[in-house]
Amino acid sequence: MKKVVLAYSGGLDTSCAIKWLTDRDYKVIAFIADIGQNEDFQMIKQRALKTGASKIYVLNLQKEFVQDYVFPALKAGAIYENKYLLATALSRPLIAKHLVEIAQKENATAVAHGCTGKGNDQVRFETTVSILNPKLEQIAPLRIWEFKTREQEIEYALRQKIPVDVTKKSPYSIDKNLYGRSIECGVLEDPWTEPPEEIYQMTKSPQAAPQKPEQIEISFVKGLPAKLNGKSLTPVAMIQTLNAIGGRHGIGRVDAVENRLVGIKSREIYENPAGTMLHLAHQELEYLVLDRETLHFKHVLAYKYAEIVYYGLWETPMKKQLDALISQTQEELTGTIRLKLYKGNCTVTGRKSPFSRYKIELATYGDKDVFNQQLAEGFNRLWSLPYQR
């Protein structure tokens, strides 16, 4: 029997995939990645064994996820199409990397995932695996098996006595990790329909949020969040704490119609309280510290970096080269940003840095002004010179 390592979530698709693969003479090793879903991994592990998996790996990857994937994207300012903070997209190359490592450890010849042929995740998994180990066979059961609908999958699970929750009727497709949550399908497929309140889990409705604003201070060291309200926090604790604070104020809801990599548009709802606050604070610190040309060019880099993450190109030379360039821009990005949170709104109310390029004696219109306004006449003449006929 050939060994295959399956990225296993414990849901209907991947549970059916275990049985489907074992029926085709594969020895299935299930890999469960804990990236902060807050699920019962012991129950999921038992479910995989009952379904036919020969071995189970459960790895806590939360620290690695935040340090090596979320924070580099934060330093880059990567937001896909100016809306999506890439919570799901960032987790896929991490999972794929460990798929490859487990396959090598177990002498497996193949890896598998539970993605459909319609989404982005298939590309992210398979591209990463192909770069890290092109010799591995890659199997996507949902693209090739005989089931055409979810109902057919449920019937198969019932026939095969696969222990999955097939009675819970939810029209939504949901992906969640430590950094954020994405929701699609059901009534959300109509872009004219307002998202029902029932879909949200991480964030309160702004209408139900506290009546009193809350102010927080996020301190960065070389572009990385290090302290919250003066208290040092680990990367994982920083995300968890900000999610709790922002969530109760209704911060981080995004309704997006986005361009998928496969060529179709999709309507996605995102919840990302921590990411929303961190990106705003990080960007505001860059406005204070970076020189004009670096700041403007970094906006270009941010857009490209977001595309690279979204397109599943995490392990490419371009991404690594961008990391080196972006890290250089963050050398002096140390300082503190104060944010006000109120009923879904997150606004900057203060900023400071020992490397600030803001000079009050040049900016002021008061009596401490040292700016020589007489120099402006020559500047204006030279500036307009190329456009004169």
N, C-alpha and C positions, 0 to 999 in steps of 0.2 A: 504494500500500500504506500502511495506517495503521501508525504506529509505536507499539510498546508496550514499556515498560520492565519487565522481569521480575526480581523478587527471586530470584536463582539461587543454589542451594546446591551443585549438582553431583551431587545424588542422583538416584534414579530418577524421582521425581515431577516435579521441575523440568526434568530433561533431556527427559522425554517431553513436558512442556509446551512446550518450545521448538519441537519438531517439530509438535506439535498446533496451535500458534498460527500457524506459518509456512504450514501447509496451509490455513489459513483467511485467508490473504492479510494477515497481520500481519508487519511488519518488526520482529524481536525484538532489543532491546538488553538484554543480560544485565548485571545489577548484582550483584557479589559483595561482601559486607560482611565485612571481616576484623575480628571482635570477639573474637579470641583463641581460635579453634577449633583452632589448630595444625595446619592442613591444608595440602596442597600446592596453593596457589592457582594456580600456573602450570599444573599439570596440569588443574585445574578449568577454567581459562580456555580451554585447548586443547580440552577436552571440549565446552564451550559452542560454540566456533567450528565444530567438526566436526559438531555436531548441527544447526547452521543459524543461530546467532546472527550478526547483522550487525556487532555491535560489543560490546565488553566493557568494563565499568568494574570495577576492583578497588580498593576504598578501605580503607585502614587506619583504622578508627574506634575503636581500642582506647582511646586517650586520651580522646576525646570520650565514649565509653561510660561510663568510670569517673567522669570529672569531672562530666559533665552529667546522668547518669542514676543510676548506682550510688550516688554520694556524697549526692545530695539525698535519695534513699530511705533511706540510712543515717541522715542527720540527722533524718529524720522518724521513724525507728524502725519503718519499714513492713515488717511480716511478715504475709502473708496467712493468716488463720485460725490465727495464732500458730505456724505451721510453715514456710510457704513463703517463702523470702527473695527470690523474684521475679527470679531471674537471667534466665530466658528472657523473662518479661513485660517487663522493663526494656529489653531489646534491640529489641523490636518497633517502638516509636515512633521510635527512632533510625533503623532501616532504612527505615521508611515515610517519614520526613522526607527522606532522601536519594533515595528513589524519586521523590518529588515534584520535588526539585531537578534531578535528571537528566532527568526528563520535560520540565521547562521548558527546560533547556539544549538538549535534542535536538528540541524542538518535537513531542514525542510527545503523542498524544491519549488514551493509556491506560496503566495500570500493571497488573501481574498478580503473583500470588503462588501458592505451592504448598500452601496450607492446605486442609484438609478442612472440610466443613460441620458437623463435630462438635466442633471444638476452640475454644479461646479465641483463638488467634492470628489467625484470619480477622477477628475483631472488632477486634483491636488494630491490624492493618494498615489495614483499611478505614475505621475511625473516624478514625484519624490523617490518612489521605489526604483524607477528606471534609472535615475541618476545614481543612486546609492548602490544598487546591485542589478544591473540589466539582465543578469542570467536568470533571475527569479521569474517563474511563470506567475501571471497575475490573472485572477479569476474574479469576475463580477457576476455572481449568480442572477441578480435581478435583471441584468441585461439579456440573459440567454435562457432562463428557465421558462417553463411552460405556463406559469401563472400570469394572467393578463390584468387581474384586478386584485385589490386588497381582500375582497371577499373570497376569492379563490385561494389566496394564501391562508386565510382563516380556516377555510374548509380543510385544507391540507394539514394545518396544525392540529385540528380536532381529530382528523383521521389517524394521524401519526402519534397522537397523545403527546404533542409537544407542549410543555408547561408554559404557556404565555397567557397574558391577560387579554382574552379575545372578546370579553363582554363589555369592556369600557369603550363606549362610542364617542370618539372625539374626531371632529372633522379637521383638526389642525395638525400640521407637521411641526414639531418643536425640537430645537437643538439647544442645549444648555451646557455651559461650563462656568468656571469660576469668574470669567471676565464678562460674560454677557449671555443673552438669550435671544434666539431668533424664532419667529412664528410665521407660518405661511399656510396656505390652503383654506378650504372652507369658504366662508363669505368674504375672506380677504382677497380672493382671486378677482373680485370686482373692484377695480381701483376707485370707483365712485362711492363704495360703501365705507362708512366710518367704522373703525375697529371697535368691536364690542369690549366692554370693560373686562369681561371674563377672561380674555386672553392674557392679561397681564399678571405677572407673579412677583417680579422683583421690585416693581414700583407702585406706589399709591397713585390714585387719581389725583391730579393737581387740585381738584375741587375738594377732595377729602384730606389734603395735606394740611399740616399745622398752619394756624393763622399767623404765627409769629415767625419772621425770618430767622435763619441760623447762619452764622458766619464761621467759616473754617479757614485755616491757614495751611497750605501745602508747601513744604520746603524741598527744594531740589539740590542735588550735588552732582555736577557734571551731567546735567540733563536727566537724572534719575530721581524719582520721588524718594525721599529719605525720612521725612518727618511729617506728622500730621498734628497740628496744634502744638508744636514744639516737642512732641514725643516721637522717638525713633520707632519705626515699625519695619518688620520684615516685608519683603515684596508681597507675599501671599496675604499677610495681615493687613497691609495697606489697601489691597483690592477689596478684601472682605469688609473692612471697616467703612471704606468709602461707599461701597454698594449699600450697606445698611443705612448710612446717613443720607445719601442721595436718594435712595429708594423711598424713604419715608416722606421726602419732599417732592416726589414725583419727577425727579430729574432723570433724564436719559432715555426718554421714549422717542423712537424714530419711526416714521412711516415713509417707506421708500419704494419707488418703482425704479428698479435697477437693471442694468444690462448684464445678463449672465454671459459667462465665457462661451457657452455653446451657441450663442447667437439669439436667444430669446429674451424678452423682457419679463421680469417677474415682480410681483408686489410682495414686499417683505416688511414685517414689523420687528423692530429690535428694541431690546431693553439693555442699557449699558450705563448705569449710574456712575460707577467708578471711572470708566473710560471717558465719559463726557466731561467730568470735572478735571481729570488729569490732562486731557488734551487741551482744554481751554487754558488751564493754568500754565502748562508747558509752553504753549504758543505765546501767551502773554509775557512770559519770562524771556522768550526769544525776542519779542518786540523791544524789550528793555535793554537787552545785552548785545545782540548781534548787530554788526554794522549793516548798512542798507543793502549793499550788493550781496552779501552772504545771505541775509534774510530773504531777499527776493528770489535768489537762486534756490534757496532751500524749499520754497514753495513748489518749485518745479520738481525737485527731488522727492518731495512728499507725495506728489501725485504719481510719479513713476513707481515709487516704493509700494504704494497702495496697490497699483496694478500688478506688480510682481507678486505680492502676497495673494491677491485675489485670483491670479492666474495659476497659482500652484508652483511658482518658480523660486521657492525659498532656497533651494540648494544650488542655485546657479551662480556662475562667476559674477554676473552683474550685481546680484543681491549682495554678495560679499564685498564687492568693490564699493558699493553704495554705503555699506555699514562703516567701512574705513573712513570714507569722506564725511559721513554724518557724525561719527565720533569726534572727528577733528573740530566740527562746528560746536560741539557740546563742551569743550574744554573749560570754558568760562561760564557755563550755564548753571550757576549756583545762585540761589536766592529764594525768596519766599513770595508767594502770591496769596492774597486774601480773597475768598469767594463768598458771595451772599447767595443762599439757597432759599427760594420762596415759590411755592406753588408751581413747580415745573420749570421755573426759571433759574438759571445759574449765571450770575454776573460777577465781574471782577470789581473789587472795591479798593484794592491796594496791591502794590508791588514794590519790592526792594531787592537790591543785589549789590554786593561789593564790586561787581564788574559792570555796573550800570553805565551805559553811554549817555544817559539823560543828564544834562548839566543845566541846573536851574538858572545859573547866571547868564546862559545863552538863550534859554527859552523864555525867561521872564520879560514882562513888559513893565516891571516896576523899576524902582530907583537903583536896584542892584544890577541892572542890565549892563553887560560888558561887550555886547555884540556891536561891531562897527558897521552901522547901516550904510555908511558912505561907500563901502566896498561893493554893495549890491549893484550899483549902477554899472560898473565894469563887468561884473558877473553876468548881468542880464544881456549886455551887448554881445559878449562872447557866446553866450548860450544860444542866442537867436541867429548868430552869424551864418551857420550852415544853411539857413532857410531863406536867406535874403537873395534876391535876384539883382 
